[in-house]
Amino acid sequence: MSAATLSRSYLPLDANWRLLGNCADEDPDVMYPPPRDRYGIRQARDVCGGCPVTVKCLTDAIEAQDWNGIRGGMTGDERRAYAKQVAA
């Protein structure tokens, strides 16, 4: 077996975009506050603030129809409404 056969195959950076998110080192519970928990939602949005992959995260959530938690700086209801608006 050659060294090339044993070398690790790395995915392109785009496939690993989640590793670049501000939330990558957060407790996942922070990003999934109860729907009426205004403080929890604000805390999760603060994590999203200035995140380098916010647009990718939002796009991924909408494409996957993931309406749970805070993704791309939006709640699930906000993402659903945004997706309808964009589709119209």
N, C-alpha and C positions, 0 to 999 in steps of 0.2 A: 504494500500500500504506500502511495506517495504522501508527502506532506500536504499536498493540495487536497487529497481525498479526506484527510483528517482535519483540515482547517474548518473553522466555524463559518457558516454562511450567515452573513449579516443582512438584515432587512434594510431597505432604504429608509432614510430618516422619516419620510412621510408615513411609513407604516408604524413608526414608534412615536408619533406625535403626542400620545398620551403621557409619555415620560417627561415631556417638556412642560406640562401643565403645572400651574401653581398648586393645584390640588393633589399632585402626585405624592407629596409627603404629608398630606392631611389625613386625619382619621376620616374614613368614608362617611361616618355618621354626620359629620359637619356638612357635607354636600347633600344630605337627604333629610332636611328638617321637616317636621310635621307641617302640613299645608297652611295652618293658621298661626304658626310660630313666627311672628314678625322679626323677633330678635335673631332666631336661627337662620331665617332667610337672608337677613341683612349680613349676618356673619359669613354665610356661604358666598354671597355676592361680593363681599370684601375680598375673599380668596380669589374670585374671578377677576377682580380689578387689576388691570395691568398684565394680565396673563398673555403670553405670546401666542397661545393657540386657541383663543376664545372663538374666533370665527370657525375654525376647523371643528371645535367641540360642538358649537351650535349646529353647524351643518350636519355633523355626524348624528347628533341627537334627533334632528328632524328627519333625516333619511332613514334612521332606524325606528322612527316613531316612538322614541323613548320620552315619555311624558313624566317621568319620575325625577325627583330631586332638582337641584340647580345645575344646569349645564349651559355653557356659553353665557353665563350671567343672567339667565332667565329661569323662571319657574316653569313647570310643565304646562300649566294653563297659558302662560305667556308664549311659550314656544308653539303650542298648538294654534293659538290665534295668529301668531306671526306666520306660521306655515300656510294657513288658509289665506292670509293677506297676500303673501308672495305668489301663491298658486293662482290667485284670481287675476 
